[in-house]
Amino acid sequence: MAEKTIVGLTEKVTIIGPKGKGKRVVARIDTGATKSSVDAKLAAELALGPIIKTKLIKSASGNKMRPVLKAEIKIAKKKLKEEFTVADRSHLRYKVLVGQNILKKGFLIDPTKK
């Protein structure tokens, strides 16, 4: 079995834009989210995109259609190009949410990890 990378409930990640410009942020690890999500302002700042499709997202605040883009993320020394939904996360503590689509690529979550 392949070696798993251990992450905590929050993890420092770097979101990398198409021109190689990246921004390091603390992301929330969420096993309940099928797709990862990035804040709309952060996506604009890094010129992420283009929008490749829209997806119906079911969340605590109701169902919404959200744009989806592909972006590169560096998490725990691994670099992955994955899909992210774009959402207004300005009222939330974390500008990036890492969901199952990334976690399934060989990550284990240790809630005690700081």
C-alpha positions as CSV (number, residue, x, y, z in Angstrom):
1,M,0.0,0.0,0.0
2,A,1.3,3.5,-0.9
3,E,2.5,5.7,1.9
4,K,-0.2,8.1,3.2
5,T,0.6,11.7,4.0
6,I,-0.7,12.9,7.4
7,V,-2.5,16.2,7.6
8,G,-4.3,17.9,10.5
9,L,-7.7,19.6,10.7
10,T,-6.1,22.7,9.3
11,E,-3.1,22.7,7.1
12,K,-0.8,25.4,5.5
13,V,-1.2,25.1,1.8
14,T,-0.1,27.1,-1.2
15,I,-2.5,27.9,-4.0
16,I,-0.6,28.5,-7.3
17,G,-2.0,30.6,-10.1
18,P,-1.4,30.0,-13.8
19,K,1.6,32.4,-13.9
20,G,3.3,30.5,-11.0
21,K,2.4,33.1,-8.4
22,G,1.3,31.4,-5.2
23,K,-0.2,32.4,-2.0
24,R,0.2,30.5,1.3
25,V,-2.9,30.2,3.4
26,V,-4.2,28.0,6.2
27,A,-6.9,25.7,4.8
28,R,-9.6,23.8,6.6
29,I,-9.6,20.0,6.0
30,D,-13.2,18.9,5.5
31,T,-14.0,15.2,5.0
32,G,-17.6,16.1,4.6
33,A,-17.0,18.2,1.5
34,T,-16.9,16.2,-1.7
35,K,-15.2,19.1,-3.6
36,S,-12.5,21.6,-2.4
37,S,-13.4,25.2,-2.4
38,V,-11.5,28.5,-2.8
39,D,-12.5,32.0,-1.9
40,A,-13.6,34.2,-4.9
41,K,-11.3,37.1,-3.9
42,L,-8.3,34.8,-3.6
43,A,-9.2,33.2,-7.0
44,A,-9.3,36.6,-8.5
45,E,-6.1,37.8,-6.9
46,L,-4.2,34.8,-8.3
47,A,-6.0,34.9,-11.6
48,L,-7.2,31.3,-11.2
49,G,-9.3,29.9,-14.0
50,P,-10.8,29.6,-16.5
51,I,-14.2,28.4,-15.1
52,I,-14.5,24.9,-16.6
53,K,-18.1,24.1,-15.4
54,T,-20.7,24.8,-12.7
55,K,-21.7,22.4,-10.0
56,L,-24.7,22.2,-7.6
57,I,-23.3,22.4,-4.1
58,K,-25.3,21.4,-1.1
59,S,-24.2,23.1,2.1
60,A,-25.5,24.2,5.5
61,S,-26.6,27.5,3.9
62,G,-28.6,25.8,1.2
63,N,-28.1,24.6,-2.4
64,K,-26.2,26.8,-4.8
65,M,-24.7,26.6,-8.3
66,R,-21.0,27.4,-8.1
67,P,-18.4,27.9,-10.7
68,V,-15.6,25.2,-10.8
69,L,-12.0,25.8,-11.9
70,K,-8.8,23.8,-11.8
71,A,-5.9,25.1,-9.7
72,E,-2.6,23.8,-8.4
73,I,-2.3,23.3,-4.7
74,K,0.7,22.4,-2.6
75,I,-0.3,20.6,0.5
76,A,2.1,18.7,2.9
77,K,4.9,18.7,0.2
78,K,2.6,17.3,-2.4
79,K,1.7,19.3,-5.5
80,L,-1.7,18.5,-7.1
81,K,-3.8,20.1,-9.9
82,E,-7.4,19.7,-8.7
83,E,-10.9,21.1,-9.1
84,F,-12.1,23.8,-6.7
85,T,-15.6,25.4,-6.5
86,V,-15.4,29.2,-6.2
87,A,-17.4,30.6,-3.3
88,D,-17.6,33.8,-1.2
89,R,-15.6,32.7,1.9
90,S,-15.0,36.2,3.1
91,H,-17.1,35.7,6.2
92,L,-15.3,32.4,7.0
93,R,-12.0,31.9,8.8
94,Y,-10.4,29.8,6.1
95,K,-10.1,31.0,2.5
96,V,-9.5,27.4,1.2
97,L,-11.4,24.3,2.1
98,V,-9.7,21.0,1.2
99,G,-12.3,18.3,0.4
100,Q,-12.5,14.6,-0.5
101,N,-11.3,15.2,-4.1
102,I,-7.9,16.1,-2.8
103,L,-7.9,13.9,0.4
104,K,-8.5,10.8,-1.7
105,K,-5.1,11.3,-3.3
106,G,-3.3,9.7,-0.4
107,F,-3.9,11.7,2.8
108,L,-4.8,10.6,6.3
109,I,-6.3,13.1,8.8
110,D,-4.9,13.2,12.3
111,P,-7.0,15.6,14.4
112,T,-4.2,15.9,17.0
113,K,-1.7,17.2,14.4
114,K,-0.8,20.9,14.8
